[in-house]
Amino acid sequence: MAVPSTNGVNGNVHHDRHSSTPIFTEVDQVYTNTGQWAEAPVATTKSQTPSAQPDKLFVAYRRSYPLRSEDDSFIWLELRHKRLQELVKALFPTAGSLYTSTPGVDARDVYVKREAFNQLLAEIEDGEFKDKAREFIDYVERQFDYVSRKLQSYPEGTVSWHLLWSLFETGEDVESIHDVTGEIIALTVNSWSYAQESMGRFFVLHCHFYQWAGTTFHKIPITRKVQEFTHTTETHTNYQGFFFTRAFTGASKVLGDGQIVLDVKSFRRCNPTLDHWSRSSWQSSSSSTSQPIESFDEQHLHLLPPTLHGFSLRAKRWGEFLVSHVSPIVWREEAFAGLVIPPSYRRIIRALVTVHSSELKGQIMKDAVEGKGNGLVMALYGKPGTGKTLTAEAVAEHLRRPLYVASAGELGTTPQILEKQLKDILELATLWNAVLLIDEADIFLTKRNVQQLERSALVGIFLRMLEYFSGVLILTTNHIDQFDEAFLSRFAVVLKFDDLDQPSRRVLWEQFIIRSGHDVAVFDLDRLASFKMNGREIKHAVQTAQAVSLVEHEKLGMVHLEEVLSITNRVPHIMPTSDLPFRILIAGGGIAGLATAIALRAPGREIIVLEASKMNKEVGAAISLQPNASKIMAKLGFTDELLKKYGALVDGGFQIYGTDGTRQLQIPSTREGNFGGDRVLYHRVDLHDLLKELATAENPSKGSPAEIRVASRVASCDAEAGTLTLESGETLSGDLIIGADGIHSKVREGVIGKKVDAVPTGLSAYRLIIPKELFPHLPHAYAQMNTKDPWTTMLMGHSRRVIMGPCRNAELLSIVALVPDEHMHEQSQDSWTSEGSMAHLLESFEIFPDWIKQLFALTPSLGLWQLRDLDPLPTWHKGAAIVIGDAAHAMLPTQGQGASQSIEDAEALGAFFADVKGRPSKEQVSAILEEVYQARVERATLIQAYSRQQARPATDGKSLKITLNPGEFNAYNLKYNGAKECRKQQLEKVAA
């Protein structure tokens, strides 16, 4: 809603019309990046602040969000007058915000119930208070004068999304559609909110209804959502923006700029679990309730959904595409002319693809076996950046066909999976009449060997299936000397793409500078062409120089290109590209970042860890590595000697107590029961130091130690260019970028293309660390500190719980106390280092045993932070960058899996990059990152969901019996043997 300004000055004081007594104060506030409301910066004023005027009726906080529309602004009314508080509570008896130490209410809620308020006002006999209460409702009505005017200006029966709140009064009954039957159901409105979710922004109605549960009626909470809508005009461009995919975790958005193929039938065949339509001629069965119709009347066009199902050729994902974003493709007529290849190559390729795709094909000699050898297969080989992929793109442009690009990683590395994947891809390419490009196809073309039967089987399958492909197929590889001879006889043409010579480089410099919109006459093309670079490097150099000139408001010139070439090591006297190490930049020096540095260490690699803090020291409480992570770290160098050195303890298990102090459940933790691993307890600082020792230790067999740079906070990431820019202004480039920079990740912004905020989970946590020597007189607590048999202890109430356990060789006791935000007696933040109030902590756990409250009081310091997690991201990677850990899948601590999932991410990167020798190409990096993502996303997302489930109430609310089982998901969480094994199982499941 728009909040009209009445004075423009913070702390403006309004007086009673009959006296000089202050009635209310208006204060402008803005939402800060710490998740708090702070007073907006204004010119200096002598007006009184709200805290200086305790007798006023109310304070009106006019709240707005930076970089958002004024429609998102609102007014929060803090009620200072006791009788006014009681009057408003009569309107909103269940509003939790009215029962805090600073009672308040959203002015929009009051406005919607203004008639009910005026009815209560009419019953008040106290004239003085009645006048004050009238001032209150008059103020509210003045702020929303514009609402009725706006609603009247809209066409009848319509409303804007930002004013939906004005239609719903808390406590009123509304009609909705029953989820199962589609019948009308009545709901009572409890509250409403505007929420940002992964699919966009929603207006959310929080309601309830009643249902018979067999023995009694239950009150059932339910939500109804309306996605943000606007009045838009249709635009005709190529597909732009996001398309939508569905999975067991729900819908997600994927950036889909570029060409797509709309094909519902193939979508159904390739995604049987998402096929909700009824049976058809090619589908044998279906449990769907949809009904096919013989004809479709155009008068029903308005009942069609906004999307059609299809395949994104760029993202290589199936999904639903907004019809309003689809337009005809604009083909580039000059695609062939722009190729910097020998004229003879251009003439032969053009002739082959033209004849094969026209009526002239009938005049070409055919194979003796019907259906065999009718395809056009070309092999292009040479170093990266020499024009192989551009040639394939030019062929597709010339034929005006889609280009289906498949990498070797997508096809699989076992015979069964390869046959299934290649069969599906060839069928789609044939159906769509697409040009098929299989990139980096070396593994399938290599000469067969009796000592490597599985690899020989891959080559044989590849040969057999391509034999009967009738379309245009282009294979690219970096070398051809190891090719199986059977392939050479099946290629229509084999073309070698040599390193670009100086004239070719000059042409490319000229083309890219012209595309940037600048006059080539002012550039020394001969000097630029003297630098030994491939086409991809030349393009990136122009783009980077152009970015510098744009930021500095200058016209692109040689000075910009010279600077870029000098810092990217392209001047002639610098080491050749092929001799440079595999450079890995890791944003974030925490547990995820250091574990990744350890996993990726190998000869020929340069690893730089960029840590934002000046000390590269962890803070905080104890942390546990679950068995799934401990098994990984044992392989990466966690020896018994190191664990002992850093005070690690093997956990004996969980013991669960109720709020009456009675132990209700004990779950032993054994290596056999944990699928071969231990649950290990650390102090966070000790675990960090242990990881840092392994990452930076001299070990020639592991390659160079990782370099840790402190005070190096990342400001932005260019995922495609492979660069990180620091707050200091320094820019670093790398072949691989790992975003381990936490819940406020800057790398994530570069990968996703926008800022993605973590969402409050509804829980806050107090953090306490108590030295052992402080509580010898507390036997319950002292019992937890046995170094020979340490246990994790949990005390569970209905909605609050305490988790505690020893760390640092049982010299410290770590405690985390979880409280729902709605029951907090103070405001929490998402900062790990903010402080809490002991008085408020004790108040929140008033019904818990006295000994735990006595233990709370012993802590030298008390931390408090609001727990947040992330909704599933549309992707984790782009270009050279990938996000891991909290940057990719921040989760609640209810299963203790946050750090363990970060370590699983690190192991995945190490495993999939293990076979990379030397400096990889950008295509290799991108393909491997896709494999890492596919291997990790389903598991990490599911464990996120399990962690949310473990935050549910621990009892039924009627008794002290604990119904929540902390080990509910252990079988899935702990039975994990690494990313490659996980990926293998995924592909075998698909093949089956």
ROVO-528073 format. One record per residue (C-alpha): residue in one letter; x, y, z. Coordinates in pm, whole numbers, plus 50000, padded with zeros to 5 digits. Example, Ala and Ser with C-alpha at 12.3 -4.5 7.8 and 13.67 -1.06 7.14 Angstrom:
<lopas>
A512304955050780S513674989450714
</lopas>
This chain:
<lopas>
M500005000050000A501155035449942V501635055550260P500965092350190S503325115550373T501785141650601N504885158750730G508085143150599V509845146050935N510645117851175G509175120951522N506355144751423V504155149451734H500355154051715H498365168952002D494885165152142R492595190751983H491505202052334S494925202252507S498665202752454T499015166152554P500745145852279I498275121252123F500515102451882T503825104051698E504705094151342V508125078651279D509495069150936Q511305035650933V513115015350666Y513884978350652T517614971750692N519764943650558T519954929450912G516254921750905Q515314949851144W513274981751120A515415012751172E514585049551178A514875064350832P517675089650778V516265125150765A517425160550804T518245170751164T515125177951365K514435187651723S511225167251736Q510915143252022T511545106551963P508865081252060S510785068152359A510875103052506Q507055105752522P505595077352729D502095092552767K501035093552404L498135072952275F500065054752002V503115056651776A502615052851400Y505655037151237R505525044350864R507515015150727S508985011450378Y511384988350196P514395001450003L514244994749628R510584984149648S507415000549527E505625024049765D502714999549740D504714976749972S504905003150245F502635000850548I501955016350890W502564997751215L500635011351512E502325006651848L499625010552112R500855029152423H497525034752600K496255005252809R492565011052737L493285014952366Q495144981852378E492114964952534L489794980752277V491884967951986K492244933552148A488444931352142L488714934351762F491634910151729P491474886352026T493964861351877A496554885651733G499874876151890S501364910751827L498914925552083Y500264904052366T503924913552354S505834938852562T505184964652286P501634957152165G500984967151808V498864960951502D499004966951126A496954998051043R495504979950742D493834954550972V492274982551175Y491055000150861V489274969150735K487514965451074R486795002651113E483014997051127A483374972151410F485714996451586N483175024551558Q480485001751703L482694995152006L483405032252026A479695040252047E479405018852360I482135037752552E480805061352819D484095077152928G484055109152720E487775117052754F488915082552640K486225081752373D487705113352218K491175097652222A489925065652064R488125086051798E491435103951725F492955069251673I490355056751422D490215090751249Y493975088551194V493635053851042E490805064150811R492755094750692Q495715072850595F493505051050376D491285076950207Y492955067149881V491815030549907S488125036449841R488985061049561K491255035449393L488755007149425Q486035029049270S488325037548978Y488795000748884P486434982748645E483554966248829G484524933248988T488284939548971V490954948449227S494704953749223W496974927849387H498364953349634L494844961449761L493644925749811W494104930950186S491274956250183L488744928950091F489354905250382E488344911750740T489844889251008G487174866951157E484894868050853D483914837150655V484934833450290E484274807850020S487054787549859I487514755649659H488074722749842D491494708549750V490264672949692T486724675149557G486684709049390E483494717349580I482934750449760I484184751650120A483744778750386L486824791750566T487334816950845V490034843150789N492624844151068S495094868050909W496754877050579S500264884950460Y502304893050152A505104867850101Q508084863249870E508404827049753S510484808849493M507724812649233G507214849549298R505264871349538F501954860149685F499054874049884V498454847350146L495214842450341H495694822950664C492384806050743H490864776650928F487984752450899Y486724723551111Q486814686351042W485564655151220A488564633451323G486714602451438T486434611051806T486214648651808F486254678851581H489624694151485K490424729751386I492424727351061P494704755850946I494774762450571T496204789050339R495014803150011K497444821849784V497084847049503Q500234852549295E501154888349212F499414900248898T499694931948695H498164946448381T500664939148102T500794943147727E501914915047502T505414917447354H506834896247072T510424885247134N512294852947153Y511564833747474Q512784854447766G512584850548140F511904820248354F510104788348274F508764764448534T509564728748631R507844705448871A509384679249102F508594662149430T509774693549610G507284715249421A507614739849136S510814758949061K511864785648815V514644781748559L516044809348341G515034800147985D516254827447750G516854812947404Q515264787147177I512714762247303V510734733247155L507064731547257D506214694647256V503634682247508K503614646547380S507384642547425F507124659647763R504674632647872R506814604547735C510044617447894N508424627448225P505924599748306T505744609248674L504514644048575D501944631548326H498614640448486W496524636248169S494414605748088R495444576947861S496174581947495S497114560147199W500734558247310Q500264555947685S498974523247824S497554535048153S496964565148371S495464572748709S494554608048599T491054621748633S491284644148324Q488994636948031P489964639647662I487504658747441E486924653347070S486874690046972F487824722847133D485644753547092E487474786847052Q485014802747292H486884783547565L490294798347482H490184819447796L490104787148002L493514775847878P496434779248123P499164805248061T501764778447983L502624750947734H504964721847803G508254719347620F512044717447631S514584745347673L517484739047437R519724762447634A518904750447986K518374714547861R515364710748090W511724701548039G509174725448181E506184748148132F506684779547922L504624811147941V502834815547609S503124853147643H506934850047632V507064829347311S507744845046970P509114834946630I512874829346608V514854855646423W517354835646221R520804850146154E521384849545779E525044858345823A525844829246056F528044810745805A529654842245671G530794851946022L532694819546084V536454823946096I537324790945929P539054782145601P536834789545296S537024753245188Y535584742045527R532724766545489R531964754645133I532044717445220I529954720545536R527364742445365A527104718045073L526764687245292V524054700945523T522144717545238V521994685945028H521204663645325S518294685845425S516724691145084E515254671544795L518804668044660K519384641144921G517514616344699Q520244619344439I522994609144684M524184572944676K522534552344951D523824524145172A523074488545065V521214482145394E517894500645414G517864527345686K521584524745751G524034553045692N521394578745597G522534604245850L525144631445812V527874627346076M530714652646096A533644653246336L535314685846434Y538474684246641G540914709446782K541674730047091P538954749547277G537994783247132T538884775046770G535324776446635K533964740846660T530804749146858L530214780946657T530294760046340A527564737246479E525484767846571A525954781646218V524764748746067A521554750546274E521024786946178H521584778845809L519094749945818R516704769446043R516504740646282P516914737146659L520374728646788Y520254701047050V523534701147246A524404670547455S527574667047659A529354634647734G528384638148100E524674636848015L525044604147825G526434584648120T529504562948162T527984528048184P526724507947883Q523154505048016I522764541948090L524474552947766E522114531947555K519014545747729Q520174582147726L521474581747369K518304564747244D516134591747400I518284620147264L518404605646912E514634600946911L514034636847016A516554650546765T514824630546489L511344640946598W512314677646615N514414676046298A517194690846509V520904693946445L522514672646719L525824683646869I527604659647106D530334680047271E533594666447419A532764631647285D536274617247337I535244589147575F532894574047315L535304576947023T538444562447182K540064531647028R538704499447178N540954478747405V540514442947536Q541864454247874Q539064480047910L535924460547829E533424485547974R534874514647778S534954492847466A531284485147523L530544522647529V532264527147194G530364497747045I526974510947160F527804545547030L528754531346689R525664509446659M523144536046753L524634563546535E524594540046238Y520814543346204F520474580246291S519094598645988G519654634446095V522594658746113L525084649646388I528204669346477L530784655146718T533444677546871T536594667147052N539954681747141H541994654946963I541504626246716D544694605946731Q543154579846964F539904575446767D538604540746691E539104533746320A535484522746283F534404558346348L536654573946088S534914553745819R531484566045934F532224603145932A531154622145623V533944646545694V536614651045962L537824686746002K540734698546210F540374732846370D543884746646414D544874773546660L543834807146524D546524823646317Q547124861046329P544834870146033S542014849246186R542484865946524R542404899946353V539064891446191L537614880546527W538814912046705E537204932546430Q533914913346447F533584915446826I534454952646839I531844959746571R529264939546769S530054960847073G528934991346874H532305008546830D534355020646536V537244996546464A539285024746308V540455036246652F541835001946748D545224987246665L543924954246527D547394941946430R548624945546788L545524928946927A545904900346680S549504894946793F548284880747123K547904842947101M544294838547207N541384816847102G538014830346991R536344826047329E539124845047503I538924873447250K535154876547305H535574877647685A538354903447657V536104926747456Q533194921547697T535364928548002A536914959647850Q533464971747748A532234967048107V535134988048237S534435015847989L530715016148070V531295018748446E533805046748396H531515064648145E534185063347876K534205052947513L535765018647459G539355022447339M542705004947319V543595015647672H540744994347810L541694964047602E545384967547691E544514968448062V542304937648036L544914918447839S547654927048087I545744915248396T544424883748225N547934872548136R547634876347758V550704897747686P553254878647474H555884873847747I553464857847992M553234820148043P551104802847775T547544794347875S548164756947853D550874759348121L548774778448372P547444759548676F543814750448732R542794781448934I540024776949190L538514806149382I536504797949695A534374826049838G534084819450210G536614805350456G534164787350683I533524750150715A532134746150363G534924766250200L537804749150380A536344714250332T536084721649959A539694733849950I540754700550104A538624679949865L539904698249554R543624699049641A545714681849374P548954688249183G548654715248919R545954734249102E545974768549263I543314772649533I542564806749682V540114809749973L538654844650013E537544850850370A535554882150456S536744885350818K540134898450916M540974869351147N539594838850963K538314826351297E534994809251364V532784819851652G529914803151826A528954770651988A529444733351946I528814716551616S528384680251522L529394662051207Q526874634751140P528074599951036N527484607150667A529994636050690S532424619150931K532914590750682I533824616250416M536254635450637A537984603050738K538794598150369L539954634350337G542444632450624F540654633250961T542814608451155D542294597151515E545384617251611L543944649351463L540554643551626K542224639451963K544414670051904Y541354691851844G539244678052130A536644659851920L534264635652098V532364606151954D528724610552058G527084582352255G523604590852133F520484611052219Q518604611852548I515264630052547Y513634645852852G510224661652900T509624695053069D509064676753399G512644663853391T511684627653317R513734609353055Q511364595452793L513634582752518Q517214571452465I518694565452119P522224550652129S524624560951851T526854532651728R529024529851422E527104499051312G523754516651353N525104547451175F526034528850856G529744528550933G530294563451070D530404582051402R528544612951512V531414635351625L531104666151849Y533414696251806H533654731851918R533104751651599V536444769551640D538274736251679L536654720951370H537524752251172D541174750751286L541354713851197L540034720050847K542414749450805E545384727750903L544544701850637A543844728050370T547124746850422A549534718950528E552524711550307N551844678850127P553494674449784S551204645449693K548214668649741G549684697549544S550194733049667P548554743649995A545424764749971E546044802050009I543714818950258R543244856350206V541564874050496A539694907450478S538634897650126R534874902150123V533274893749787A531084921549645S529934905249321C530404875149096D530364872748717A529654835748676E530054834848298A533344853948297G534634834648599T535484865248811L534974876849167T535114913649256L536014922349614E534734951849816S538264966049785G537714968549408E540134940549322T538904915449062L540154879549057S539594854548778G539404816948810D538584785848611L536224774448888I534394795849145I532904780549459G530334801249647A530704789650007D529874824450134G526884815750346I523274825850372H523914861350238S525924848249942K527094872449673V528094843549446R524484831649460E523374865249317G525774860249025V524514824848963I520774831548995G520874866348842K519134883449132K519224886149509V517604856749686D516934863050054A516824836150318V513384832950476P512574833250850T511584798550967G509534810151264L512194799251513S514914817651705A517794802251896Y519664812052210R523304800552215L525234793752537I528724779952609I529514771252973P532934760153105K532794727253295E534224741653616L531244765053665F528644738453751P529984710153970H526974715854200L524514707553918P524564669553888H522174668353593A524474690553391Y527714675453517A526534641253402Q526694653553042M530444659553057N531804623953066T534564622952806K534384584952789D530644584052727P529364618052607W525694621152508T523584647652343T520684657152569M517394672652457L514644687452674M511424691052477G508304710852544H505454714352300S506974742452094R510294749152269R513304727352314V516844727152452I519714707852290M522984704552476G526164684352459P529864685452542C532674697452318R536414704852331N537234672552513A534234678452747E535744710352888L532754730252760L529024724252756S527204738552454I523504746852473V521074757952204A517544767952311L514894770652038V511854793252075P509114800751818D509294837051711E505674842251813H506574833352173M509784854052190H509974880952456E512614899952257Q513444905751892S515974882651727Q518194889451428D519794867151167S523264876851289W525304849551457T526944874651693S523934893751836E523284891952211G520214879452395S518594887452729M518924862353015A515664874653169H513794868352846L515424834352801L514344823453150E510854836653085S510584816452762F511564784352944E509634790853264I507994756153271F511264737153216P513124720353506D514834743553755W518244727853697I518294737753327K517354773653416Q520104773953679L522474761953410F521354789753175A522234815453438L525864803653455T526754812653096P529374840153056S527684851852734L524354846852564G523884847752188L520584850452004W519824846951635Q516804841951416L516904809151224R516474812450850D516674788550561L516344789450183D513564777549961P514964754649686L516894774749427P516194771549051T519814760949005W523114760549194H525474767648907K526084789548606G529164792948386A532224787148603A530454792048938I528544769849179V527114776549525I527334751249807G526494748450176D524294775550326A524614795850006A522754767949821H520594750350079A520604767150421M518564745750657L517314744351014P519654728751276T516984704351394Q518814674351243G522344687951279Q522854683250904G523834718650798A527604714450821S527384678150712Q525594687250390S528304713250323I530904685850354E528904663650118D528994692549868A532764694949909E533174657549854A531044659449539L533224686649389G536364667249474A535004635049327F533754648948997F536864670348939A539244642449043D540014631548687V540654666948558K544344670148483G545714704348400R543554734348325P540014725048212S538014742747943K534954762848039E532794736347873Q534374709448091V533814729848407S530204736948319A529494700248239I531074688248563L529164713948768E525924701148615E526894666048728V527634678849080Y524294696949089Q522324666748969A524094644349220R523414667749513V520224687749462E517614660949532R519284648849851A520084683349992T516574695849916L514974665750082I517134669450395Q516114706350403A512494695050404Y513164668950674S514804695650891R511684716950860Q509564686950960Q511744681351267A510854716651382R507224706951436P505814705851794A507334678052007T504104669152191D500404667952111G499864698552333K497674679552577S500314660152769L504044660152834K504584628652626I507074635252348T505854622852009L508694637251799N511444612551709P514824629651643G516054598651461E513064596851226F515064603250909N518404587951010A518194559050764Y518064582950468N520404609150611L523224586450723K523244559250456Y525314578650206N528454567450025G529434597849824A528224617949527K529444595149249E527674565249398C524554586549443R524694598449081K525224562948959Q522094551549144Q520124580648999L521094572148641E520434535048692K517004543648825V516324564848516A517584537348287A515334512048459
</lopas>
